[in-house]
């Protein structure tokens, strides 16, 4: 039901939120494409908790997106 401009603005708000969470957990955004947000951890540091940070980041996404934007996310971690 959104126009193209409204959809782009909506996704922009979501990605801004995800960028803020990524910064909090020292996660690096690789790219966005459509409604996809691809990120990685442990690329630029020697820490041994990269996987843990990614799981915490993903958990925060699952917790906050429904509250802030009335949407849910499907997340894959590899």
Order of alpha helices (4+ residues) and beta strands (2+ residues): alpha-beta-beta-alpha
